[in-house]
Amino acid sequence: MDFLKSVPGDDPIVVEGYFPASPERVFSAWTDPKAVMKWFGHGLNSLHSATIDLRPGGAWSFVRTKDAEKSVGFEGEYQEIAPGEKLVFSWAHVVFQADGAREATPYSRVEVTFTPTGKGTTVRVVHSAVRSEDARRGIGGGWQAAFNCLAEILAS
Amino acid sequence: MENLDTIFAALSHEARRKILARLMQGESRLSDLAEPFNMSQTAVSKHVRVLSDAGLLVIEKRGRSRHCRLNAEPMKAATDWLIDYQAFWMQQFDNLARHLAKEDD
């Protein structure tokens, strides 16, 4: 399993972008389940469901797909909530089988900061502690390269 | 789900992904698989066995030759777990930008 060496398991994933909206509005897009439903996932309005208990220790769950066999999504707990400024939550990738079996990756950590910039907001996501276990399951940067042909195979 | 590790291990080798990509175009005789990959028959047979153990391909014996064909079902289980988080978060940012712009309308 040589490829595992190249998996950046401990490196945080950092994505930053500017949005022409106030920090309060952008923060609300991340924390209001109705808003989350509209944008989070494969594309706009692609989520199956979103639940949010916005308080420290409160649980969140975003279900991407659900069919008769299983549901696939993400879940975790809020660790830090500073409205309009910062949101920190734990993150796991979860598959629920219809028979009740649950399989999940270990928790990683997502920190989202909202910084006023001009008339808008800079949003920075730092996804850290994506451990080798996640990589082993195929989650994380290094794996995607290993699966170039997979999408093609499944599409055909 | 219990064989997910086997599936990922099987998919982790470039030669095996190439074999799968080749079988995507249709089934092939085991003896014909080696040629385009510049691999020995022994090496190909070894890779084919790993793929077959993971359920990713099916080997059928017809007369004296063995035919390999793709079995995509286990790969569907594997894709539940496939996320490139860098690309994932970039897509989320793109979605968010589109969502906020829509709200403005």
Boltz contact constraints between the chains, C-beta under 6 A:
constraints:
  - contact:
      token1: [A, 1]
      token2: [B, 12]
      max_distance: 6.0
  - contact:
      token1: [A, 3]
      token2: [B, 12]
      max_distance: 6.0
  - contact:
      token1: [A, 13]
      token2: [B, 85]
      max_distance: 6.0
  - contact:
      token1: [A, 13]
      token2: [B, 86]
      max_distance: 6.0
  - contact:
      token1: [A, 15]
      token2: [B, 89]
      max_distance: 6.0
  - contact:
      token1: [A, 15]
      token2: [B, 90]
      max_distance: 6.0
  - contact:
      token1: [A, 17]
      token2: [B, 93]
      max_distance: 6.0
  - contact:
      token1: [A, 19]
      token2: [B, 97]
      max_distance: 6.0
  - contact:
      token1: [A, 19]
      token2: [B, 100]
      max_distance: 6.0
  - contact:
      token1: [A, 21]
      token2: [B, 100]
      max_distance: 6.0
  - contact:
      token1: [A, 38]
      token2: [B, 99]
      max_distance: 6.0
  - contact:
      token1: [A, 39]
      token2: [B, 95]
      max_distance: 6.0
  - contact:
      token1: [A, 39]
      token2: [B, 96]
      max_distance: 6.0
  - contact:
      token1: [A, 39]
      token2: [B, 99]
      max_distance: 6.0
  - contact:
      token1: [A, 44]
      token2: [B, 95]
      max_distance: 6.0
  - contact:
      token1: [A, 72]
      token2: [B, 80]
      max_distance: 6.0
  - contact:
      token1: [A, 95]
      token2: [B, 80]
      max_distance: 6.0
  - contact:
      token1: [A, 103]
      token2: [B, 1]
      max_distance: 6.0
  - contact:
      token1: [A, 125]
      token2: [B, 89]
      max_distance: 6.0
  - contact:
      token1: [A, 127]
      token2: [B, 85]
      max_distance: 6.0
  - contact:
      token1: [A, 137]
      token2: [B, 81]
      max_distance: 6.0
  - contact:
      token1: [A, 138]
      token2: [B, 8]
      max_distance: 6.0
  - contact:
      token1: [A, 138]
      token2: [B, 81]
      max_distance: 6.0
  - contact:
      token1: [A, 138]
      token2: [B, 82]
      max_distance: 6.0
  - contact:
      token1: [A, 139]
      token2: [B, 81]
      max_distance: 6.0
  - contact:
      token1: [A, 139]
      token2: [B, 83]
      max_distance: 6.0
  - contact:
      token1: [A, 141]
      token2: [B, 84]
      max_distance: 6.0
  - contact:
      token1: [A, 141]
      token2: [B, 86]
      max_distance: 6.0
  - contact:
      token1: [A, 144]
      token2: [B, 84]
      max_distance: 6.0
  - contact:
      token1: [A, 149]
      token2: [B, 17]
      max_distance: 6.0
  - contact:
      token1: [A, 149]
      token2: [B, 21]
      max_distance: 6.0
  - contact:
      token1: [A, 153]
      token2: [B, 24]
      max_distance: 6.0
  - contact:
      token1: [A, 156]
      token2: [B, 24]
      max_distance: 6.0
